[in-house]
Amino acid sequence: MSKPPMRLSDLKGGTPKTEPKAYSKASPKMARLKKGKVLTEAEKAAFLASRPDLKPKG
């Protein structure tokens, strides 16, 4: 009877898992995300005027 194949989880050692800190540094993927743009009142009014389907129902 042959031994089952070895898995990485069977190996001892490696890097120990560390607990995440409350205010840890952002991961590279999160750091690459662009910040959202906040529209000014004039920009918001112009956008909503161009989109009649988004007008509030009243």
Distance bins in CASP14 RR format, pairs under 12 A and 6 or more apart:
PFRMAT RR
TARGET T0000
AUTHOR 0000-0000-0000
RMODE 2
METHOD distances of the structure
MODEL  1
3 10 0 0 0 0 0 1 0 0 0 0 0
4 10 0 0 0 0 1 0 0 0 0 0 0
6 12 0 0 0 0 0 1 0 0 0 0 0
8 14 0 0 0 0 1 0 0 0 0 0 0
18 24 0 0 0 0 1 0 0 0 0 0 0
20 26 0 0 0 0 0 1 0 0 0 0 0
20 27 0 0 0 0 0 1 0 0 0 0 0
24 30 0 0 0 0 0 1 0 0 0 0 0
25 31 0 0 0 0 1 0 0 0 0 0 0
26 32 0 0 0 0 1 0 0 0 0 0 0
26 33 0 0 0 0 1 0 0 0 0 0 0
27 33 0 0 0 0 0 1 0 0 0 0 0
37 43 0 0 0 0 1 0 0 0 0 0 0
37 44 0 0 0 0 0 1 0 0 0 0 0
37 47 0 0 0 0 0 1 0 0 0 0 0
38 44 0 0 0 0 1 0 0 0 0 0 0
39 45 0 0 0 0 1 0 0 0 0 0 0
39 46 0 0 0 0 1 0 0 0 0 0 0
39 47 1 0 0 1 0 0 0 0 0 0 0
39 48 0 0 0 0 1 0 0 0 0 0 0
40 46 0 0 0 0 1 0 0 0 0 0 0
40 47 0 0 0 0 0 1 0 0 0 0 0
41 47 0 0 0 0 0 1 0 0 0 0 0
41 48 0 0 0 0 0 1 0 0 0 0 0
42 48 0 0 0 0 0 1 0 0 0 0 0
42 49 0 0 0 0 0 1 0 0 0 0 0
43 49 0 0 0 0 0 1 0 0 0 0 0
43 50 0 0 0 0 0 1 0 0 0 0 0
44 50 0 0 0 0 0 1 0 0 0 0 0
44 51 0 0 0 0 0 1 0 0 0 0 0
44 54 0 0 0 0 0 1 0 0 0 0 0
45 51 0 0 0 0 0 1 0 0 0 0 0
45 54 0 0 0 0 0 1 0 0 0 0 0
45 55 0 0 0 0 0 1 0 0 0 0 0
47 54 0 0 0 0 1 0 0 0 0 0 0
47 55 0 0 0 0 0 1 0 0 0 0 0
48 54 1 0 1 0 0 0 0 0 0 0 0
48 55 1 0 0 1 0 0 0 0 0 0 0
48 56 0 0 0 0 1 0 0 0 0 0 0
49 55 0 0 0 0 1 0 0 0 0 0 0
END
